[in-house]
Amino acid sequence: MLLALSVLWGGSFFFNEIALAELPVVTVAFARVALAALVLVAILHLRGERFPVDASIWLAFFAMGLVNNVLPFTLILAGQQHVASGVASILNASTPLFTVLLAHILTSDERMAPGKLIGVIIGFVGVAAMIGADAVQDLGTHVVAQALCLAGALSYAFAGIYGRRFRAMKVTPTATAAGQLIASSLILMPVFVIVDQPWTLPAPGIGTIGALIGVAVLSTALAYVLYFRILATAGATNLLLVTFLIPVSAIILGTFFLGEILQAQHFIGMALIGAGLAVIDGRLWHWADVAHRLRSRD
């Protein structure tokens, strides 16, 4: 599921780049959450699944929509107008770093073990290596735009921790995804109307419409069903490791569908990301401990 989510979210950078060529930031963000909400509501209706009506759950939907959609979508889209997608990917990959630190402070069951922090740092270095030296050298230019991308990553980290409560509330992943997207749409609607004045915008082209549908249906509706399912079973820190896998997915998809060539830096980056994930998973430490105990007995 984590690999599938990385592919779906990796495509969002591609869809966003197409849509932003013709439409302003808030319009793209609103279209993304509103279309995705309609898709999930239709799915819930077909499955005969009812929405929760408890006021506390809907309050949580609005809080989740704010920190998981409205703020990061707007911040990252605004930043992506002035920085390359490679730089945006590196900055987005800081999400697990923020999550490890925040989970240590705000939760009792996702504490920051040394191995976990080391693994996150290895994975982050792997992302930087995969994106390439040019993107790394660009870090520090367009400081405000990069700060917006970092703020979006921090918001995602808060959302991953906050979203853990929906399992305890007995809300299904699909209903949670739909509820937070409905809340996000309601939050963004007045901003969309006041700031972008959609009646003044030129009609978007077919490519832009296709990009909006792609980012809404694939990178948002389907992706968030997977997101909340993983969050309920694996926790916030493990879930947000997906940001390490997004560049891997994007590069592999480019190789298969766009004829791009894998370079040595890509294999080095993938190896580092794999090593980082293995260290975070903890199995290497467990196996080393078991081997040490067996040697001690001998």
N, C-alpha and C positions, 0 to 999 in steps of 0.2 A: 504493500500500500504506500510505503514511503517513497519507493521508486516511481510509482505511478503519479503520486502527488508532485514529485520533482519535475516530471515531464509536463504535467498540466501547468504548473506555475512557471516553468521555464519558457513556455509558449507565451506567457503574458507580456514579457518584454518585447517580443516580436509584434504581438497584436497592438500593444500600446504605441509602439513607434509608428505604425501605420496610421492609427487613429489620430494621434497628435499632429500629424501633418495637415489635417483639415479641421480639427475640432479643438476647442480649448480644454484646459485641464479638468474643470469641474464637470463639464458636459460628459467627458469620457468616464470619469469616476461615477457620476450618477447613472449613466446608461449601463455601466457594468453591473452595479448592484441592483438596479431596478429590473433589468432583463433577467438576471440570475434569480431574483426573488420570484418573478412570475413563473419561471421554469420549475422551481422547487415547490411552489404552491400547487401547480398543476400535478406534479408527481405525488404530493401528499394527498391530493383529492382523488387521484386514480387509485391510490393504495388504500383509501378509506381511513387514513390516519388523521386524527383530530389535532388541532393546535391547542396548546395549553392556554388556559384563560386566567390563570393566577397572576395577580398584579405584580408580585415579586419576581416571577419568571420574566414577564415583559420588561420590567425595569432592568433586569440582568441582560436581556436582549439588547436594549438600547445602549447600555454601558459597553457591551461586547461589540456592538456595531460601531460605536465611536472609536474604540481603541484598535479594533481589528480591521476596519474597512475605511471609515471616513478619514481619520487622521493619516494612516500610512499610505492609502491610495493617493490622497491629495498631495502629501509631502513628497512621495517618491515620484509621482508624475511631474510635479513642479521641478524637482531636482533633475529629472531625466531630460528636461528641455535644454539643460546647459552642460550636462556631463555625458560622456560616452557610456554605452550600455555595459561595457566591461567594468568601468569604474563603479557604476551603479550596482553591478553584481557583487563586487568585492565589498562594498559598503553594506549591502543587504546581507552578506555572509557574516556580518558582525552580530546578527540576531542571536545565535546560540551563545556567544560570549555574554551578551546582556542577560540572556535567559538563565545561564548558570549562576551568575551573580545574584539576580533578583530572586530566583528560586531558593537559593541558600538563605536569603534574608526573609522571604515572605512565606516559605512553606516549611513543614516539618519532615516531609518524606522525600524531598529532592535536594539533599544537602550537597555541598560542593566538595566532593572527594578530590584529592590531588590528581588521580588518574583522569577524572572527568575533565578537569581544567586543562591538563596537558593535552588530552585528545582534542579538545575544542581548538586549542592554539595550533596544533598540527594540521587540523582540517582547514583552519583559516589560511595558514601558509600555503596549503595545497590549492585553495581557490585562487590566491594571488599568483601562484606559479602557473596555474592553468590559463588564467586570463592573459598573462604575459607582462613583460617588462614595461611595454609602452603604457599600459593602463596603470601599472603601479607608479610609474613616473608622473602620471597625470594627477595622482593624489596630492592634494595641496593647492591645486588650481581650482578656480570657481568654488572657493571655500564655502560660500553661503549655500550653493546648490548641493554640495556634498554634505553639509550639515543637515540639510533637509532630508537627504536620503538616510543619514544616521538616525535622525529623529524618527523616521518611519520604521527603521529596524528596532529601535527602542520600544516603540508603540506595539509592534508585533510581539516583542518579548513579554510586555505586560499582558497582552491579550492571551498569550499561551497559558500564562499562570491563572488569569482570571477565568478563562473558559473551562477550567477543571470542575467548576461548581455545577455544570449542567448535568453531569452524570449523577451527582448526588440528588439533584432535583428531579431525576427520572425522566429527563427529556431526551428523546432519541436524537442521534446525530443529524438525520435529515431535518427534523423539526427545529433543531438548534440552528442549523445552517440557514434554513428559511427564515426563522424568526429574527436572527441578527441582520440578515440582508433586508428584510422588510423595514426594520428599525433604521438601518443605514440609509435606505431610500427616503424615508420620511425626514431624516435629519438633513440630507443633502438637497431635497427638493426645493426648499425656499432659497438656499444658496444658489442653486442652479438657475432658478427663475430670476433672482435679483442680479446676480453677478454676470451671468452669461447671456441673459435675455434671449432665449432660444429662438424666438420668432424673428430675430434679426440675423441669425446665422444662415449662410448659404447651405443648400441641400448637400449632404455628403455624397460622395461617389460610392459605387458598388464595392470597391475595395475597402473603404472605410466602414461601410455597413457590415461587410463580412468580418472585419476585424473586431467590431463591437460584439457581434454575435459569438465569435470565437472566444473572446476574452470573458464574456458573460456565461456562456453555456459550459465551456470546457474549463477555463482557468478560474472560474468562480463558483458556479453552481455545483458541478461535479467535484471540483477540488475541495470545496468546503465540507461536503459529505464525508470525504476521506479524512479531511483535517480533524473533524470532531470525533470520528471513529478512532483514529490513532490516538488523539488526545485522551480519550476515555480509557484506553487500554495501556498506553505506553508512557504517558506523562508529558509535561510541557518541554522539558529539556530534550528528550529523545525526538519528539515531534519536530521541533524547530531545527534539528540537524538537517532537515530537508533543504535548507538554504545552501548547504555545502554541495548537495547533489544537483541543484538546479543548473549550475554551469556545466556539469558533466552531461546532463540530459541535453542541454542546448547544443553543445558541441557535437555529441553523437548524432542528434537529429540533423544537424547541419551536414554531417558527413554522409549520411544515408540519403537525404532528400535534396540537398543543395550542392552536392558534389564537392564539399569542402574537404581538405586534407588534414588528417591528424598529424600533429607535429610532436617532437620530443617533449616539449613543455607540457603538452596535454597528458601524455602518459605519466610524466613525473607528478603533475598535479593530481591525477586520478589515484596514483599510488599513495601519495601523502594523505589524500582525503580518505581512502580506504583504511590506511593505518590509523588515522585519527578516529574514525568511527569504531574500529576494532578496540582501541584503547578505551574509548568512552563506554562501549558495550560491557567492558569489564572481564570478558572471557579470557583475554590474554593474561591478565593478572591472576585470575582463578587457576588457569592451567599452570602458570609459573609457580603458584603457591602449592598446588597439588604435587608438581614435580619435585619441589624442594622438600616437602614432607616425606615423599617416597624415598628420596635420597637419604634423608635423615634417618629413616627407619632401617635402611640397609647398612 
